[in-house]
């Protein structure tokens, strides 16, 4: 069962990072925007979604950036990077980025640990 759970988690992570861009609901007004950065401008990221739609995402001094799980600055983000933007939908319909994630995901220490070897103890199976 643990292997199935790990596989499911790994598959979901891969789909999230490799799937085409899309906006997903995230709380009342929160959204995720996923895609490829086409342009980094002062105060705006232009992100191309899987539908080839360009979404202008507003950024400001409060926007945080993570590359491969480490905190970085906006200067580290370049056109061509795949991103997941966590933000809030504004009244004008534009997304205000709170967190922009890009790069390889941080490895999960628990997922990287091999399962303990069987030691011959009863594992709850009956009928042996």
Backbone as XML, in Angstrom:
<?xml version="1.0"?>
<chain id="A" units="angstrom">
  <residue number="1" name="UNK">
    <atom name="N" x="0.826" y="-1.185" z="0.000"/>
    <atom name="CA" x="0.000" y="0.000" z="0.000"/>
    <atom name="C" x="0.870" y="1.248" z="0.000"/>
  </residue>
  <residue number="2" name="UNK">
    <atom name="N" x="2.002" y="1.208" z="0.750"/>
    <atom name="CA" x="2.893" y="2.352" z="0.811"/>
    <atom name="C" x="3.479" y="2.655" z="-0.564"/>
  </residue>
  <residue number="3" name="UNK">
    <atom name="N" x="3.841" y="1.607" z="-1.316"/>
    <atom name="CA" x="4.398" y="1.790" z="-2.645"/>
    <atom name="C" x="3.381" y="2.448" z="-3.553"/>
  </residue>
  <residue number="4" name="UNK">
    <atom name="N" x="2.128" y="2.030" z="-3.477"/>
    <atom name="CA" x="1.073" y="2.630" z="-4.289"/>
    <atom name="C" x="0.906" y="4.103" z="-3.960"/>
  </residue>
  <residue number="5" name="UNK">
    <atom name="N" x="0.958" y="4.431" z="-2.678"/>
    <atom name="CA" x="0.836" y="5.827" z="-2.251"/>
    <atom name="C" x="2.008" y="6.653" z="-2.762"/>
  </residue>
  <residue number="6" name="UNK">
    <atom name="N" x="3.210" y="6.102" z="-2.683"/>
    <atom name="CA" x="4.393" y="6.808" z="-3.190"/>
    <atom name="C" x="4.292" y="7.010" z="-4.687"/>
  </residue>
  <residue number="7" name="UNK">
    <atom name="N" x="3.844" y="5.973" z="-5.395"/>
    <atom name="CA" x="3.701" y="6.079" z="-6.840"/>
    <atom name="C" x="2.686" y="7.157" z="-7.191"/>
  </residue>
  <residue number="8" name="UNK">
    <atom name="N" x="1.559" y="7.166" z="-6.485"/>
    <atom name="CA" x="0.524" y="8.171" z="-6.732"/>
    <atom name="C" x="1.069" y="9.566" z="-6.475"/>
  </residue>
  <residue number="9" name="UNK">
    <atom name="N" x="1.793" y="9.749" z="-5.375"/>
    <atom name="CA" x="2.379" y="11.052" z="-5.055"/>
    <atom name="C" x="3.370" y="11.477" z="-6.125"/>
  </residue>
  <residue number="10" name="UNK">
    <atom name="N" x="4.219" y="10.556" z="-6.546"/>
    <atom name="CA" x="5.207" y="10.873" z="-7.577"/>
    <atom name="C" x="4.526" y="11.212" z="-8.899"/>
  </residue>
  <residue number="11" name="UNK">
    <atom name="N" x="3.479" y="10.470" z="-9.241"/>
    <atom name="CA" x="2.755" y="10.729" z="-10.485"/>
    <atom name="C" x="2.083" y="12.093" z="-10.454"/>
  </residue>
  <residue number="12" name="UNK">
    <atom name="N" x="1.475" y="12.442" z="-9.326"/>
    <atom name="CA" x="0.832" y="13.749" z="-9.208"/>
    <atom name="C" x="1.849" y="14.876" z="-9.300"/>
  </residue>
  <residue number="13" name="UNK">
    <atom name="N" x="3.006" y="14.704" z="-8.666"/>
    <atom name="CA" x="4.049" y="15.717" z="-8.740"/>
    <atom name="C" x="4.526" y="15.885" z="-10.181"/>
  </residue>
  <residue number="14" name="UNK">
    <atom name="N" x="4.739" y="14.772" z="-10.864"/>
    <atom name="CA" x="5.185" y="14.841" z="-12.253"/>
    <atom name="C" x="4.147" y="15.529" z="-13.132"/>
  </residue>
  <residue number="15" name="UNK">
    <atom name="N" x="2.882" y="15.189" z="-12.940"/>
    <atom name="CA" x="1.828" y="15.832" z="-13.725"/>
    <atom name="C" x="1.764" y="17.323" z="-13.459"/>
  </residue>
  <residue number="16" name="UNK">
    <atom name="N" x="1.924" y="17.704" z="-12.207"/>
    <atom name="CA" x="1.879" y="19.119" z="-11.853"/>
    <atom name="C" x="3.002" y="19.884" z="-12.532"/>
  </residue>
  <residue number="17" name="UNK">
    <atom name="N" x="4.202" y="19.328" z="-12.524"/>
    <atom name="CA" x="5.351" y="20.042" z="-13.068"/>
    <atom name="C" x="5.467" y="19.928" z="-14.580"/>
  </residue>
  <residue number="18" name="UNK">
    <atom name="N" x="4.983" y="18.835" z="-15.145"/>
    <atom name="CA" x="5.153" y="18.621" z="-16.569"/>
    <atom name="C" x="3.909" y="18.904" z="-17.388"/>
  </residue>
  <residue number="19" name="UNK">
    <atom name="N" x="2.767" y="19.031" z="-16.731"/>
    <atom name="CA" x="1.532" y="19.254" z="-17.470"/>
    <atom name="C" x="1.519" y="20.647" z="-18.071"/>
  </residue>
  <residue number="20" name="UNK">
    <atom name="N" x="0.761" y="20.822" z="-19.127"/>
    <atom name="CA" x="0.634" y="22.150" z="-19.714"/>
    <atom name="C" x="0.034" y="23.124" z="-18.717"/>
  </residue>
  <residue number="21" name="UNK">
    <atom name="N" x="0.223" y="24.377" z="-18.998"/>
    <atom name="CA" x="-0.222" y="25.424" z="-18.073"/>
    <atom name="C" x="-1.735" y="25.479" z="-17.970"/>
  </residue>
  <residue number="22" name="UNK">
    <atom name="N" x="-2.202" y="25.888" z="-16.777"/>
    <atom name="CA" x="-3.634" y="26.069" z="-16.556"/>
    <atom name="C" x="-3.825" y="26.862" z="-15.279"/>
  </residue>
  <residue number="23" name="UNK">
    <atom name="N" x="-4.984" y="27.433" z="-15.144"/>
    <atom name="CA" x="-5.313" y="28.126" z="-13.897"/>
    <atom name="C" x="-6.216" y="27.200" z="-13.096"/>
  </residue>
  <residue number="24" name="UNK">
    <atom name="N" x="-5.903" y="27.012" z="-11.829"/>
    <atom name="CA" x="-6.679" y="26.128" z="-10.967"/>
    <atom name="C" x="-7.213" y="26.917" z="-9.790"/>
  </residue>
  <residue number="25" name="UNK">
    <atom name="N" x="-8.384" y="26.556" z="-9.334"/>
    <atom name="CA" x="-8.958" y="27.224" z="-8.172"/>
    <atom name="C" x="-8.103" y="26.966" z="-6.946"/>
  </residue>
  <residue number="26" name="UNK">
    <atom name="N" x="-7.966" y="27.967" z="-6.099"/>
    <atom name="CA" x="-7.133" y="27.844" z="-4.902"/>
    <atom name="C" x="-7.731" y="28.745" z="-3.835"/>
  </residue>
  <residue number="27" name="UNK">
    <atom name="N" x="-8.692" y="28.217" z="-3.079"/>
    <atom name="CA" x="-9.358" y="29.036" z="-2.072"/>
    <atom name="C" x="-10.399" y="29.934" z="-2.708"/>
  </residue>
  <residue number="28" name="UNK">
    <atom name="N" x="-10.863" y="30.928" z="-1.946"/>
    <atom name="CA" x="-11.932" y="31.802" z="-2.425"/>
    <atom name="C" x="-11.533" y="32.576" z="-3.671"/>
  </residue>
  <residue number="29" name="UNK">
    <atom name="N" x="-10.444" y="33.330" z="-3.601"/>
    <atom name="CA" x="-10.000" y="34.128" z="-4.735"/>
    <atom name="C" x="-8.628" y="33.699" z="-5.235"/>
  </residue>
  <residue number="30" name="UNK">
    <atom name="N" x="-8.064" y="32.650" z="-4.643"/>
    <atom name="CA" x="-6.722" y="32.222" z="-5.013"/>
    <atom name="C" x="-6.718" y="31.359" z="-6.256"/>
  </residue>
  <residue number="31" name="UNK">
    <atom name="N" x="-5.633" y="31.443" z="-7.006"/>
    <atom name="CA" x="-5.477" y="30.652" z="-8.224"/>
    <atom name="C" x="-4.031" y="30.199" z="-8.358"/>
  </residue>
  <residue number="32" name="UNK">
    <atom name="N" x="-3.848" y="29.188" z="-9.182"/>
    <atom name="CA" x="-2.527" y="28.758" z="-9.634"/>
    <atom name="C" x="-2.491" y="29.026" z="-11.128"/>
  </residue>
  <residue number="33" name="UNK">
    <atom name="N" x="-1.411" y="29.576" z="-11.594"/>
    <atom name="CA" x="-1.189" y="29.723" z="-13.031"/>
    <atom name="C" x="0.072" y="28.935" z="-13.335"/>
  </residue>
  <residue number="34" name="UNK">
    <atom name="N" x="-0.041" y="27.989" z="-14.279"/>
    <atom name="CA" x="1.097" y="27.155" z="-14.634"/>
    <atom name="C" x="1.401" y="27.346" z="-16.103"/>
  </residue>
  <residue number="35" name="UNK">
    <atom name="N" x="2.684" y="27.457" z="-16.423"/>
    <atom name="CA" x="3.053" y="27.611" z="-17.816"/>
    <atom name="C" x="4.509" y="27.969" z="-17.984"/>
  </residue>
  <residue number="36" name="UNK">
    <atom name="N" x="4.799" y="28.522" z="-19.155"/>
    <atom name="CA" x="6.153" y="28.903" z="-19.518"/>
    <atom name="C" x="6.257" y="30.418" z="-19.548"/>
  </residue>
  <residue number="37" name="UNK">
    <atom name="N" x="7.278" y="30.945" z="-18.894"/>
    <atom name="CA" x="7.487" y="32.392" z="-18.887"/>
    <atom name="C" x="7.918" y="32.835" z="-20.280"/>
  </residue>
  <residue number="38" name="UNK">
    <atom name="N" x="7.169" y="33.767" z="-20.843"/>
    <atom name="CA" x="7.506" y="34.325" z="-22.148"/>
    <atom name="C" x="8.292" y="35.617" z="-22.000"/>
  </residue>
  <residue number="39" name="UNK">
    <atom name="N" x="7.984" y="36.360" z="-20.936"/>
    <atom name="CA" x="8.650" y="37.645" z="-20.734"/>
    <atom name="C" x="8.601" y="38.011" z="-19.254"/>
  </residue>
  <residue number="40" name="UNK">
    <atom name="N" x="9.688" y="38.587" z="-18.774"/>
    <atom name="CA" x="9.751" y="39.104" z="-17.410"/>
    <atom name="C" x="9.893" y="40.613" z="-17.536"/>
  </residue>
  <residue number="41" name="UNK">
    <atom name="N" x="8.853" y="41.330" z="-17.116"/>
    <atom name="CA" x="8.862" y="42.793" z="-17.175"/>
    <atom name="C" x="8.753" y="43.332" z="-15.754"/>
  </residue>
  <residue number="42" name="UNK">
    <atom name="N" x="9.058" y="44.596" z="-15.581"/>
    <atom name="CA" x="8.909" y="45.232" z="-14.272"/>
    <atom name="C" x="7.445" y="45.161" z="-13.861"/>
  </residue>
  <residue number="43" name="UNK">
    <atom name="N" x="7.145" y="44.430" z="-12.785"/>
    <atom name="CA" x="5.788" y="44.350" z="-12.263"/>
    <atom name="C" x="4.880" y="43.348" z="-12.944"/>
  </residue>
  <residue number="44" name="UNK">
    <atom name="N" x="5.387" y="42.621" z="-13.951"/>
    <atom name="CA" x="4.542" y="41.666" z="-14.680"/>
    <atom name="C" x="5.358" y="40.489" z="-15.202"/>
  </residue>
  <residue number="45" name="UNK">
    <atom name="N" x="4.778" y="39.291" z="-15.078"/>
    <atom name="CA" x="5.291" y="38.104" z="-15.765"/>
    <atom name="C" x="4.294" y="37.764" z="-16.855"/>
  </residue>
  <residue number="46" name="UNK">
    <atom name="N" x="4.767" y="37.486" z="-18.050"/>
    <atom name="CA" x="3.893" y="37.017" z="-19.113"/>
    <atom name="C" x="4.084" y="35.503" z="-19.179"/>
  </residue>
  <residue number="47" name="UNK">
    <atom name="N" x="3.017" y="34.749" z="-18.860"/>
    <atom name="CA" x="3.068" y="33.291" z="-18.805"/>
    <atom name="C" x="2.184" y="32.738" z="-19.909"/>
  </residue>
  <residue number="48" name="UNK">
    <atom name="N" x="2.738" y="31.824" z="-20.726"/>
    <atom name="CA" x="1.952" y="31.189" z="-21.780"/>
    <atom name="C" x="1.399" y="29.868" z="-21.262"/>
  </residue>
  <residue number="49" name="UNK">
    <atom name="N" x="0.083" y="29.699" z="-21.367"/>
    <atom name="CA" x="-0.592" y="28.493" z="-20.896"/>
    <atom name="C" x="-0.628" y="27.438" z="-21.993"/>
  </residue>
  <residue number="50" name="UNK">
    <atom name="N" x="-1.118" y="26.243" z="-21.672"/>
    <atom name="CA" x="-1.195" y="25.152" z="-22.644"/>
    <atom name="C" x="-2.132" y="25.474" z="-23.797"/>
  </residue>
  <residue number="51" name="UNK">
    <atom name="N" x="-3.078" y="26.373" z="-23.553"/>
    <atom name="CA" x="-4.010" y="26.784" z="-24.608"/>
    <atom name="C" x="-3.402" y="27.882" z="-25.475"/>
  </residue>
  <residue number="52" name="UNK">
    <atom name="N" x="-2.095" y="28.117" z="-25.299"/>
    <atom name="CA" x="-1.359" y="29.154" z="-26.024"/>
    <atom name="C" x="-1.909" y="30.544" z="-25.713"/>
  </residue>
  <residue number="53" name="UNK">
    <atom name="N" x="-2.525" y="30.677" z="-24.546"/>
    <atom name="CA" x="-3.045" y="31.960" z="-24.080"/>
    <atom name="C" x="-1.966" y="32.607" z="-23.228"/>
  </residue>
  <residue number="54" name="UNK">
    <atom name="N" x="-1.755" y="33.888" z="-23.422"/>
    <atom name="CA" x="-0.782" y="34.595" z="-22.597"/>
    <atom name="C" x="-1.492" y="35.259" z="-21.436"/>
  </residue>
  <residue number="55" name="UNK">
    <atom name="N" x="-1.008" y="34.973" z="-20.241"/>
    <atom name="CA" x="-1.592" y="35.519" z="-19.013"/>
    <atom name="C" x="-0.581" y="36.473" z="-18.391"/>
  </residue>
  <residue number="56" name="UNK">
    <atom name="N" x="-0.989" y="37.718" z="-18.200"/>
    <atom name="CA" x="-0.148" y="38.692" z="-17.507"/>
    <atom name="C" x="-0.371" y="38.527" z="-16.010"/>
  </residue>
  <residue number="57" name="UNK">
    <atom name="N" x="0.691" y="38.201" z="-15.284"/>
    <atom name="CA" x="0.627" y="38.003" z="-13.842"/>
    <atom name="C" x="1.346" y="39.174" z="-13.180"/>
  </residue>
  <residue number="58" name="UNK">
    <atom name="N" x="0.624" y="39.882" z="-12.316"/>
    <atom name="CA" x="1.189" y="41.042" z="-11.634"/>
    <atom name="C" x="2.143" y="40.596" z="-10.524"/>
  </residue>
  <residue number="59" name="UNK">
    <atom name="N" x="3.304" y="41.243" z="-10.446"/>
    <atom name="CA" x="4.262" y="40.993" z="-9.370"/>
    <atom name="C" x="4.582" y="42.322" z="-8.685"/>
  </residue>
  <residue number="60" name="UNK">
    <atom name="N" x="5.055" y="42.236" z="-7.443"/>
    <atom name="CA" x="5.481" y="43.441" z="-6.726"/>
    <atom name="C" x="6.510" y="43.044" z="-5.676"/>
  </residue>
  <residue number="61" name="UNK">
    <atom name="N" x="6.862" y="43.965" z="-4.816"/>
    <atom name="CA" x="7.896" y="43.711" z="-3.803"/>
    <atom name="C" x="7.513" y="42.595" z="-2.835"/>
  </residue>
  <residue number="62" name="UNK">
    <atom name="N" x="6.215" y="42.294" z="-2.696"/>
    <atom name="CA" x="5.792" y="41.239" z="-1.771"/>
    <atom name="C" x="5.805" y="39.852" z="-2.412"/>
  </residue>
  <residue number="63" name="UNK">
    <atom name="N" x="5.990" y="39.770" z="-3.738"/>
    <atom name="CA" x="6.027" y="38.478" z="-4.427"/>
    <atom name="C" x="7.306" y="37.741" z="-4.040"/>
  </residue>
  <residue number="64" name="UNK">
    <atom name="N" x="7.148" y="36.467" z="-3.625"/>
    <atom name="CA" x="8.292" y="35.619" z="-3.289"/>
    <atom name="C" x="8.608" y="34.711" z="-4.467"/>
  </residue>
  <residue number="65" name="UNK">
    <atom name="N" x="9.873" y="34.322" z="-4.595"/>
    <atom name="CA" x="10.331" y="33.455" z="-5.673"/>
    <atom name="C" x="11.099" y="32.289" z="-5.072"/>
  </residue>
  <residue number="66" name="UNK">
    <atom name="N" x="10.832" y="31.067" z="-5.599"/>
    <atom name="CA" x="11.554" y="29.861" z="-5.180"/>
    <atom name="C" x="12.056" y="29.145" z="-6.415"/>
  </residue>
  <residue number="67" name="UNK">
    <atom name="N" x="13.346" y="28.833" z="-6.419"/>
    <atom name="CA" x="13.922" y="28.027" z="-7.497"/>
    <atom name="C" x="14.437" y="26.740" z="-6.874"/>
  </residue>
  <residue number="68" name="UNK">
    <atom name="N" x="13.898" y="25.628" z="-7.313"/>
    <atom name="CA" x="14.273" y="24.306" z="-6.795"/>
    <atom name="C" x="14.184" y="24.254" z="-5.275"/>
  </residue>
  <residue number="69" name="UNK">
    <atom name="N" x="13.176" y="24.934" z="-4.712"/>
    <atom name="CA" x="12.923" y="24.898" z="-3.281"/>
    <atom name="C" x="13.683" y="25.928" z="-2.465"/>
  </residue>
  <residue number="70" name="UNK">
    <atom name="N" x="14.583" y="26.700" z="-3.101"/>
    <atom name="CA" x="15.358" y="27.715" z="-2.379"/>
    <atom name="C" x="14.834" y="29.110" z="-2.712"/>
  </residue>
  <residue number="71" name="UNK">
    <atom name="N" x="14.835" y="29.983" z="-1.723"/>
    <atom name="CA" x="14.415" y="31.362" z="-1.955"/>
    <atom name="C" x="15.413" y="32.061" z="-2.868"/>
  </residue>
  <residue number="72" name="UNK">
    <atom name="N" x="14.885" y="32.744" z="-3.888"/>
    <atom name="CA" x="15.700" y="33.512" z="-4.823"/>
    <atom name="C" x="15.009" y="34.852" z="-5.066"/>
  </residue>
  <residue number="73" name="UNK">
    <atom name="N" x="15.523" y="35.624" z="-5.998"/>
    <atom name="CA" x="14.913" y="36.914" z="-6.322"/>
    <atom name="C" x="14.314" y="36.874" z="-7.717"/>
  </residue>
  <residue number="74" name="UNK">
    <atom name="N" x="13.572" y="37.905" z="-8.049"/>
    <atom name="CA" x="12.957" y="38.007" z="-9.373"/>
    <atom name="C" x="14.013" y="37.980" z="-10.471"/>
  </residue>
  <residue number="75" name="UNK">
    <atom name="N" x="15.205" y="38.473" z="-10.192"/>
    <atom name="CA" x="16.282" y="38.509" z="-11.185"/>
    <atom name="C" x="16.707" y="37.107" z="-11.627"/>
  </residue>
  <residue number="76" name="UNK">
    <atom name="N" x="16.408" y="36.079" z="-10.816"/>
    <atom name="CA" x="16.771" y="34.701" z="-11.155"/>
    <atom name="C" x="15.805" y="34.062" z="-12.144"/>
  </residue>
  <residue number="77" name="UNK">
    <atom name="N" x="14.648" y="34.664" z="-12.337"/>
    <atom name="CA" x="13.632" y="34.110" z="-13.232"/>
    <atom name="C" x="13.874" y="34.622" z="-14.644"/>
  </residue>
  <residue number="78" name="UNK">
    <atom name="N" x="13.941" y="33.705" z="-15.609"/>
    <atom name="CA" x="14.223" y="34.055" z="-16.999"/>
    <atom name="C" x="13.125" y="33.521" z="-17.915"/>
  </residue>
  <residue number="79" name="UNK">
    <atom name="N" x="12.998" y="34.139" z="-19.078"/>
    <atom name="CA" x="12.073" y="33.644" z="-20.099"/>
    <atom name="C" x="12.446" y="32.202" z="-20.427"/>
  </residue>
  <residue number="80" name="UNK">
    <atom name="N" x="11.435" y="31.360" z="-20.648"/>
    <atom name="CA" x="11.647" y="29.954" z="-20.955"/>
    <atom name="C" x="11.482" y="29.035" z="-19.754"/>
  </residue>
  <residue number="81" name="UNK">
    <atom name="N" x="11.521" y="29.592" z="-18.546"/>
    <atom name="CA" x="11.334" y="28.784" z="-17.330"/>
    <atom name="C" x="9.880" y="28.342" z="-17.220"/>
  </residue>
  <residue number="82" name="UNK">
    <atom name="N" x="9.676" y="27.099" z="-16.767"/>
    <atom name="CA" x="8.321" y="26.631" z="-16.438"/>
    <atom name="C" x="8.051" y="27.063" z="-15.013"/>
  </residue>
  <residue number="83" name="UNK">
    <atom name="N" x="6.865" y="27.627" z="-14.785"/>
    <atom name="CA" x="6.536" y="28.167" z="-13.469"/>
    <atom name="C" x="5.184" y="27.675" z="-12.983"/>
  </residue>
  <residue number="84" name="UNK">
    <atom name="N" x="5.038" y="27.687" z="-11.667"/>
    <atom name="CA" x="3.743" y="27.553" z="-11.008"/>
    <atom name="C" x="3.620" y="28.808" z="-10.159"/>
  </residue>
  <residue number="85" name="UNK">
    <atom name="N" x="2.612" y="29.611" z="-10.466"/>
    <atom name="CA" x="2.386" y="30.857" z="-9.741"/>
    <atom name="C" x="1.218" y="30.655" z="-8.789"/>
  </residue>
  <residue number="86" name="UNK">
    <atom name="N" x="1.436" y="30.923" z="-7.515"/>
    <atom name="CA" x="0.373" y="30.909" z="-6.514"/>
    <atom name="C" x="0.000" y="32.369" z="-6.310"/>
  </residue>
  <residue number="87" name="UNK">
    <atom name="N" x="-1.268" y="32.692" z="-6.530"/>
    <atom name="CA" x="-1.646" y="34.092" z="-6.412"/>
    <atom name="C" x="-3.108" y="34.285" z="-6.086"/>
  </residue>
  <residue number="88" name="UNK">
    <atom name="N" x="-3.505" y="35.524" z="-6.137"/>
    <atom name="CA" x="-4.893" y="35.913" z="-5.865"/>
    <atom name="C" x="-5.461" y="36.594" z="-7.099"/>
  </residue>
  <residue number="89" name="UNK">
    <atom name="N" x="-6.709" y="36.255" z="-7.411"/>
    <atom name="CA" x="-7.409" y="36.894" z="-8.524"/>
    <atom name="C" x="-7.917" y="38.244" z="-8.040"/>
  </residue>
  <residue number="90" name="UNK">
    <atom name="N" x="-7.533" y="39.288" z="-8.741"/>
    <atom name="CA" x="-7.940" y="40.645" z="-8.388"/>
    <atom name="C" x="-9.314" y="40.946" z="-8.999"/>
  </residue>
  <residue number="91" name="UNK">
    <atom name="N" x="-9.942" y="42.018" z="-8.547"/>
    <atom name="CA" x="-11.267" y="42.389" z="-9.064"/>
    <atom name="C" x="-11.243" y="42.666" z="-10.557"/>
  </residue>
  <residue number="92" name="UNK">
    <atom name="N" x="-10.108" y="43.136" z="-11.075"/>
    <atom name="CA" x="-9.995" y="43.410" z="-12.509"/>
    <atom name="C" x="-9.709" y="42.143" z="-13.320"/>
  </residue>
  <residue number="93" name="UNK">
    <atom name="N" x="-9.631" y="40.984" z="-12.636"/>
    <atom name="CA" x="-9.412" y="39.710" z="-13.314"/>
    <atom name="C" x="-7.953" y="39.301" z="-13.404"/>
  </residue>
  <residue number="94" name="UNK">
    <atom name="N" x="-7.043" y="40.217" z="-13.136"/>
    <atom name="CA" x="-5.622" y="39.905" z="-13.210"/>
    <atom name="C" x="-5.190" y="39.130" z="-11.967"/>
  </residue>
  <residue number="95" name="UNK">
    <atom name="N" x="-4.196" y="38.263" z="-12.130"/>
    <atom name="CA" x="-3.648" y="37.493" z="-11.016"/>
    <atom name="C" x="-2.488" y="38.272" z="-10.406"/>
  </residue>
  <residue number="96" name="UNK">
    <atom name="N" x="-2.516" y="38.408" z="-9.078"/>
    <atom name="CA" x="-1.410" y="39.022" z="-8.333"/>
    <atom name="C" x="-0.599" y="37.886" z="-7.730"/>
  </residue>
  <residue number="97" name="UNK">
    <atom name="N" x="0.658" y="37.730" z="-8.163"/>
    <atom name="CA" x="1.508" y="36.626" z="-7.705"/>
    <atom name="C" x="1.955" y="36.828" z="-6.269"/>
  </residue>
  <residue number="98" name="UNK">
    <atom name="N" x="1.739" y="35.794" z="-5.449"/>
    <atom name="CA" x="2.254" y="35.784" z="-4.082"/>
    <atom name="C" x="3.534" y="34.959" z="-4.016"/>
  </residue>
  <residue number="99" name="UNK">
    <atom name="N" x="3.563" y="33.846" z="-4.785"/>
    <atom name="CA" x="4.721" y="32.958" z="-4.822"/>
    <atom name="C" x="4.884" y="32.432" z="-6.237"/>
  </residue>
  <residue number="100" name="UNK">
    <atom name="N" x="6.103" y="32.518" z="-6.760"/>
    <atom name="CA" x="6.429" y="31.983" z="-8.081"/>
    <atom name="C" x="7.459" y="30.884" z="-7.869"/>
  </residue>
  <residue number="101" name="UNK">
    <atom name="N" x="7.093" y="29.643" z="-8.255"/>
    <atom name="CA" x="8.000" y="28.500" z="-8.105"/>
    <atom name="C" x="8.486" y="28.078" z="-9.483"/>
  </residue>
  <residue number="102" name="UNK">
    <atom name="N" x="9.791" y="27.779" z="-9.576"/>
    <atom name="CA" x="10.351" y="27.286" z="-10.829"/>
    <atom name="C" x="11.580" y="26.449" z="-10.519"/>
  </residue>
  <residue number="103" name="UNK">
    <atom name="N" x="12.139" y="25.796" z="-11.529"/>
    <atom name="CA" x="13.277" y="24.910" z="-11.324"/>
    <atom name="C" x="12.808" y="23.528" z="-10.914"/>
  </residue>
  <residue number="104" name="UNK">
    <atom name="N" x="13.749" y="22.678" z="-10.579"/>
    <atom name="CA" x="13.427" y="21.311" z="-10.157"/>
    <atom name="C" x="12.840" y="21.347" z="-8.754"/>
  </residue>
  <residue number="105" name="UNK">
    <atom name="N" x="11.855" y="20.477" z="-8.475"/>
    <atom name="CA" x="11.260" y="20.454" z="-7.133"/>
    <atom name="C" x="12.269" y="19.960" z="-6.104"/>
  </residue>
  <residue number="106" name="UNK">
    <atom name="N" x="12.122" y="20.435" z="-4.872"/>
    <atom name="CA" x="12.978" y="19.990" z="-3.773"/>
    <atom name="C" x="12.654" y="18.532" z="-3.487"/>
  </residue>
  <residue number="107" name="UNK">
    <atom name="N" x="13.676" y="17.694" z="-3.330"/>
    <atom name="CA" x="13.471" y="16.268" z="-3.052"/>
    <atom name="C" x="12.844" y="16.094" z="-1.682"/>
  </residue>
  <residue number="108" name="UNK">
    <atom name="N" x="11.874" y="15.190" z="-1.600"/>
    <atom name="CA" x="11.226" y="14.865" z="-0.331"/>
    <atom name="C" x="12.069" y="13.794" z="0.351"/>
  </residue>
  <residue number="109" name="UNK">
    <atom name="N" x="12.618" y="14.090" z="1.505"/>
    <atom name="CA" x="13.506" y="13.168" z="2.217"/>
    <atom name="C" x="12.827" y="11.841" z="2.504"/>
  </residue>
  <residue number="110" name="UNK">
    <atom name="N" x="11.547" y="11.853" z="2.878"/>
    <atom name="CA" x="10.840" y="10.603" z="3.172"/>
    <atom name="C" x="10.654" y="9.772" z="1.914"/>
  </residue>
  <residue number="111" name="UNK">
    <atom name="N" x="10.324" y="10.409" z="0.799"/>
    <atom name="CA" x="10.098" y="9.681" z="-0.449"/>
    <atom name="C" x="11.392" y="9.046" z="-0.937"/>
  </residue>
  <residue number="112" name="UNK">
    <atom name="N" x="12.535" y="9.652" z="-0.626"/>
    <atom name="CA" x="13.817" y="9.129" z="-1.083"/>
    <atom name="C" x="14.290" y="7.940" z="-0.250"/>
  </residue>
  <residue number="113" name="UNK">
    <atom name="N" x="13.727" y="7.729" z="0.935"/>
    <atom name="CA" x="14.126" y="6.629" z="1.808"/>
    <atom name="C" x="13.561" y="5.314" z="1.280"/>
  </residue>
  <residue number="114" name="UNK">
    <atom name="N" x="14.387" y="4.261" z="1.178"/>
    <atom name="CA" x="13.845" y="2.961" z="0.762"/>
    <atom name="C" x="12.976" y="2.377" z="1.875"/>
  </residue>
  <residue number="115" name="UNK">
    <atom name="N" x="12.047" y="1.533" z="1.490"/>
    <atom name="CA" x="11.178" y="0.875" z="2.469"/>
    <atom name="C" x="12.021" y="-0.081" z="3.303"/>
  </residue>
  <residue number="116" name="UNK">
    <atom name="N" x="11.701" y="-0.245" z="4.593"/>
    <atom name="CA" x="12.470" y="-1.184" z="5.426"/>
    <atom name="C" x="12.316" y="-2.612" z="4.905"/>
  </residue>
  <residue number="117" name="UNK">
    <atom name="N" x="13.385" y="-3.379" z="5.030"/>
    <atom name="CA" x="13.366" y="-4.767" z="4.567"/>
    <atom name="C" x="12.501" y="-5.607" z="5.501"/>
  </residue>
  <residue number="118" name="UNK">
    <atom name="N" x="11.836" y="-6.611" z="4.929"/>
    <atom name="CA" x="11.010" y="-7.520" z="5.734"/>
    <atom name="C" x="11.926" y="-8.348" z="6.624"/>
  </residue>
  <residue number="119" name="UNK">
    <atom name="N" x="11.535" y="-8.538" z="7.880"/>
    <atom name="CA" x="12.397" y="-9.270" z="8.815"/>
    <atom name="C" x="11.783" y="-10.593" z="9.259"/>
  </residue>
  <residue number="120" name="UNK">
    <atom name="N" x="10.735" y="-11.030" z="8.592"/>
    <atom name="CA" x="10.140" y="-12.306" z="8.938"/>
    <atom name="C" x="9.106" y="-12.218" z="10.030"/>
  </residue>
  <residue number="121" name="UNK">
    <atom name="N" x="8.834" y="-11.046" z="10.566"/>
    <atom name="CA" x="7.815" y="-10.893" z="11.595"/>
    <atom name="C" x="6.441" y="-10.936" z="10.965"/>
  </residue>
  <residue number="122" name="UNK">
    <atom name="N" x="5.445" y="-11.194" z="11.808"/>
    <atom name="CA" x="4.064" y="-11.220" z="11.342"/>
    <atom name="C" x="3.672" y="-9.828" z="10.868"/>
  </residue>
  <residue number="123" name="UNK">
    <atom name="N" x="3.181" y="-9.731" z="9.652"/>
    <atom name="CA" x="2.771" y="-8.451" z="9.080"/>
    <atom name="C" x="1.261" y="-8.340" z="8.998"/>
  </residue>
  <residue number="124" name="UNK">
    <atom name="N" x="0.565" y="-9.128" z="9.795"/>
    <atom name="CA" x="-0.883" y="-9.044" z="9.813"/>
    <atom name="C" x="-1.562" y="-9.898" z="8.762"/>
  </residue>
  <residue number="125" name="UNK">
    <atom name="N" x="-0.791" y="-10.713" z="8.051"/>
    <atom name="CA" x="-1.401" y="-11.584" z="7.056"/>
    <atom name="C" x="-1.940" y="-12.822" z="7.762"/>
  </residue>
  <residue number="126" name="UNK">
    <atom name="N" x="-3.062" y="-13.322" z="7.315"/>
    <atom name="CA" x="-3.596" y="-14.541" z="7.914"/>
    <atom name="C" x="-3.647" y="-15.632" z="6.864"/>
  </residue>
  <residue number="127" name="UNK">
    <atom name="N" x="-3.744" y="-16.858" z="7.308"/>
    <atom name="CA" x="-3.880" y="-17.986" z="6.395"/>
    <atom name="C" x="-2.562" y="-18.569" z="5.941"/>
  </residue>
  <residue number="128" name="UNK">
    <atom name="N" x="-1.446" y="-18.256" z="6.601"/>
    <atom name="CA" x="-0.158" y="-18.846" z="6.212"/>
    <atom name="C" x="0.008" y="-20.167" z="6.881"/>
  </residue>
</chain>
